[in-house]
Amino acid sequence: MKRVLIVGGTKGIGYSVAKQMARKHLVTVTGREKPAACPDSIDFISTDFLNPERIEETTERLIGKGEKINYLLFFQRFRGKQEAWDGEIQVSLTATKEMIEQLSDLFAPKEASIVLIASINASLISSHLPIGYHVAKAGLVQMAKYYATVLGPKQIRVNSISLGTILKKESKKHLLKNKSLVEFYLQQAPLRRMGTVKDVSNVVEFLCSSKSSFITGQDIVMNGGVSIQWQETLALNKVSQ
């Protein structure tokens, strides 16, 4: 069995991926609070991505175990009440950098993969989200390219996934109640559907498998094709209806 470390896998998409990966692999999840219904098959380590000392304690604990890591997945994002800019940079970028660099010698030879979960906001702007969020997500995409180059000689592959709107447990009820919003979104998406957690899990598993053994330094955009269309065309289609 392969060993998987999921950073920020206690909620949302990260936790769903953790449960799916635990069916085939040995999974360790790090986060502030242990999920209420965390299965015994998932090992949990408490940490705080806003606290550099706690991050170092976590990596030292993992190194102390002496267990090789095959797959390192980053799902964490800033959800605190502190200043948004500093929080986003610390949680999304600094914590990711520190953990990758401190754990780089712990990877199993030949089959090793790092996946960073970014967002379409790495390249597109959502006015309701703060600037720190956009900059952090863009930084993750560039970080994947950087570490793919630096860690490539160690046979460690590094890729990012830029997510669009994903229908997940925490937001499903709200989105499905707003029928006009859902209909408008589906009109924009060439595939005429919303992304699911299963879609994300499948891509993560692919990037962690031997089937993607020659893919590194890439950003996979998952938004059902929404971002490939010219906004003016969408507006004209709306007017013509």
C-alpha positions as CSV (number, residue, x, y, z in Angstrom):
1,M,0.0,0.0,0.0
2,K,1.1,3.5,-0.7
3,R,1.4,6.2,2.0
4,V,-0.6,9.4,1.5
5,L,-0.3,12.7,3.5
6,I,-3.2,15.1,3.0
7,V,-2.6,18.6,4.3
8,G,-5.9,20.3,5.2
9,G,-8.0,17.2,4.6
10,T,-10.4,17.6,7.5
11,K,-13.2,19.2,5.6
12,G,-14.8,19.7,2.2
13,I,-13.0,18.3,-0.9
14,G,-9.9,17.4,1.0
15,Y,-11.7,15.1,3.4
16,S,-13.7,13.5,0.6
17,V,-10.4,12.8,-1.2
18,A,-9.0,11.4,2.0
19,K,-11.8,8.9,2.4
20,Q,-11.5,7.8,-1.2
21,M,-7.8,7.4,-1.0
22,A,-8.1,5.4,2.3
23,R,-9.8,2.6,0.4
24,K,-6.5,1.7,-1.3
25,H,-3.8,3.5,0.6
26,L,-2.5,4.4,4.1
27,V,-3.7,7.9,4.7
28,T,-2.6,10.5,7.2
29,V,-4.6,13.8,7.4
30,T,-3.4,17.0,9.1
31,G,-5.6,19.9,10.2
32,R,-6.7,21.9,13.2
33,E,-9.7,19.7,14.1
34,K,-10.2,16.0,13.6
35,P,-13.4,15.2,11.6
36,A,-16.3,14.2,13.7
37,A,-16.8,10.9,11.8
38,C,-13.2,10.2,10.9
39,P,-12.9,6.5,10.1
40,D,-10.2,4.4,11.8
41,S,-8.5,3.9,8.5
42,I,-7.4,7.5,8.5
43,D,-4.6,8.7,10.8
44,F,-5.0,12.3,12.1
45,I,-2.3,14.7,13.2
46,S,-3.4,18.1,14.7
47,T,-1.6,21.2,13.4
48,D,-2.2,24.9,12.8
49,F,-1.1,26.3,9.4
50,L,-1.0,29.8,10.8
51,N,1.6,28.7,13.4
52,P,5.1,28.0,12.0
53,E,6.1,26.2,15.2
54,R,3.2,23.8,14.9
55,I,4.0,23.1,11.3
56,E,7.6,22.3,12.2
57,E,6.4,20.0,15.0
58,T,4.1,18.2,12.5
59,T,6.9,17.7,10.0
60,E,9.3,16.5,12.7
61,R,6.7,14.0,13.9
62,L,6.4,12.7,10.4
63,I,10.1,12.5,9.9
64,G,10.5,10.8,13.3
65,K,8.2,8.0,12.2
66,G,10.6,7.2,9.4
67,E,7.8,6.2,7.1
68,K,8.3,7.0,3.4
69,I,5.6,9.2,1.7
70,N,4.4,8.4,-1.8
71,Y,1.8,11.2,-2.2
72,L,1.6,14.6,-0.6
73,L,-1.7,16.5,-1.3
74,F,-2.4,20.1,-0.3
75,F,-6.0,21.2,0.3
76,Q,-5.6,23.7,3.1
77,R,-6.9,27.3,2.8
78,F,-7.2,30.3,5.2
79,R,-10.5,30.4,7.1
80,G,-9.5,32.5,10.1
81,K,-10.5,35.9,11.4
82,Q,-7.0,37.4,11.1
83,E,-6.0,39.9,8.4
84,A,-6.9,38.1,5.2
85,W,-3.7,38.9,3.2
86,D,-1.3,37.6,5.9
87,G,-3.5,34.6,6.6
88,E,-3.8,33.6,2.9
89,I,-0.1,33.9,2.3
90,Q,0.9,32.0,5.5
91,V,-1.6,29.2,5.1
92,S,-1.6,28.6,1.3
93,L,2.0,29.5,0.4
94,T,4.4,29.5,3.4
95,A,2.9,26.4,5.1
96,T,3.1,24.6,1.7
97,K,6.6,25.7,1.1
98,E,7.8,24.6,4.5
99,M,6.2,21.2,4.4
100,I,7.4,20.4,0.9
101,E,11.0,21.4,1.7
102,Q,11.1,19.7,5.1
103,L,9.6,16.5,3.8
104,S,11.3,16.2,0.4
105,D,13.8,13.6,1.7
106,L,11.0,11.5,3.1
107,F,9.5,10.6,-0.3
108,A,9.6,7.0,-1.5
109,P,11.8,6.5,-4.6
110,K,10.4,6.3,-8.1
111,E,6.7,6.7,-7.2
112,A,6.2,10.1,-5.6
113,S,3.8,12.8,-6.4
114,I,2.8,16.2,-4.9
115,V,-0.6,17.8,-5.8
116,L,-1.4,21.4,-5.0
117,I,-5.1,22.4,-5.0
118,A,-5.4,25.9,-6.5
119,S,-8.3,27.7,-8.1
120,I,-9.4,29.3,-11.4
121,N,-8.9,32.5,-9.4
122,A,-5.2,32.0,-10.0
123,S,-5.9,33.6,-13.4
124,L,-9.5,34.9,-13.2
125,I,-10.9,37.5,-10.8
126,S,-13.9,37.0,-8.5
127,S,-14.8,40.3,-7.0
128,H,-16.3,38.8,-3.8
129,L,-13.0,37.2,-2.9
130,P,-10.0,39.1,-1.4
131,I,-6.8,39.9,-3.2
132,G,-4.9,37.6,-0.9
133,Y,-6.9,34.6,-2.1
134,H,-6.2,35.4,-5.7
135,V,-2.5,35.9,-5.1
136,A,-2.1,32.8,-3.0
137,K,-3.8,30.6,-5.7
138,A,-1.6,32.1,-8.4
139,G,1.4,31.4,-6.2
140,L,0.4,27.7,-5.8
141,V,0.4,27.3,-9.6
142,Q,3.8,28.8,-9.9
143,M,5.0,26.8,-6.9
144,A,4.1,23.6,-8.6
145,K,6.2,24.5,-11.6
146,Y,9.1,25.5,-9.4
147,Y,9.2,22.4,-7.3
148,A,8.6,20.2,-10.3
149,T,11.9,21.6,-11.6
150,V,13.8,21.4,-8.3
151,L,12.5,18.0,-7.2
152,G,12.4,16.4,-10.6
153,P,15.9,14.8,-10.3
154,K,14.5,13.0,-7.2
155,Q,11.7,11.6,-9.3
156,I,9.1,13.6,-7.4
157,R,6.4,14.9,-9.7
158,V,4.6,18.1,-8.7
159,N,1.3,19.4,-10.3
160,S,-1.5,21.7,-9.5
161,I,-5.3,21.6,-10.0
162,S,-7.2,24.8,-10.5
163,L,-10.8,24.3,-9.5
164,G,-13.9,26.1,-10.6
165,T,-17.2,25.7,-8.8
166,I,-17.5,22.3,-7.2
167,L,-20.7,20.9,-5.9
168,K,-19.7,19.7,-2.4
169,K,-21.6,18.7,0.7
170,E,-21.0,22.1,2.5
171,S,-22.5,24.2,-0.4
172,K,-24.8,21.7,-2.1
173,K,-28.0,22.7,-0.4
174,H,-27.5,26.4,-0.9
175,L,-26.6,26.1,-4.6
176,L,-29.4,23.7,-5.4
177,K,-32.0,25.9,-3.7
178,N,-31.0,28.9,-5.9
179,K,-32.3,27.4,-9.2
180,S,-31.7,30.6,-11.2
181,L,-28.1,30.6,-10.2
182,V,-27.7,26.9,-11.1
183,E,-29.4,27.4,-14.4
184,F,-27.2,30.4,-15.3
185,Y,-24.1,28.4,-14.4
186,L,-25.1,25.4,-16.5
187,Q,-25.7,27.7,-19.5
188,Q,-22.1,28.9,-19.1
189,A,-20.6,25.4,-18.8
190,P,-20.0,23.6,-22.1
191,L,-20.6,20.3,-20.3
192,R,-23.9,21.6,-19.0
193,R,-23.2,20.3,-15.5
194,M,-21.4,21.3,-12.3
195,G,-18.2,19.7,-11.0
196,T,-18.4,17.1,-8.2
197,V,-16.1,16.0,-5.5
198,K,-15.8,12.7,-7.3
199,D,-14.5,14.5,-10.3
200,V,-11.7,16.1,-8.2
201,S,-10.9,12.9,-6.5
202,N,-10.5,11.1,-9.8
203,V,-8.0,13.7,-11.1
204,V,-6.0,13.6,-7.8
205,E,-5.8,9.8,-8.0
206,F,-4.7,10.0,-11.6
207,L,-1.9,12.5,-10.7
208,C,-0.8,10.1,-7.9
209,S,-0.8,7.0,-10.1
210,S,1.8,5.6,-12.5
211,K,-0.6,6.5,-15.4
212,S,0.6,10.1,-15.0
213,S,4.3,9.2,-14.6
214,F,5.5,11.6,-17.2
215,I,3.3,14.6,-16.2
216,T,4.9,17.2,-13.9
217,G,4.8,21.0,-13.5
218,Q,1.4,21.2,-15.0
219,D,-1.8,23.0,-13.9
220,I,-5.0,21.1,-14.7
221,V,-8.0,23.4,-14.9
222,M,-11.3,21.8,-13.7
223,N,-14.3,24.0,-14.4
224,G,-16.2,22.2,-17.1
225,G,-14.9,24.5,-19.8
226,V,-16.4,27.7,-18.3
227,S,-13.1,29.6,-18.6
228,I,-12.5,28.8,-22.3
229,Q,-15.4,30.9,-23.5
230,W,-15.2,34.5,-24.4
231,Q,-17.3,36.5,-21.9
232,E,-18.9,38.6,-24.7
233,T,-20.3,35.4,-26.3
234,L,-21.9,34.4,-23.0
235,A,-23.5,37.9,-22.7
236,L,-24.8,37.7,-26.3
237,N,-26.3,34.3,-25.7
238,K,-28.0,35.6,-22.6
239,V,-29.5,38.6,-24.5
240,S,-30.7,36.4,-27.4
241,Q,-32.7,34.1,-25.1
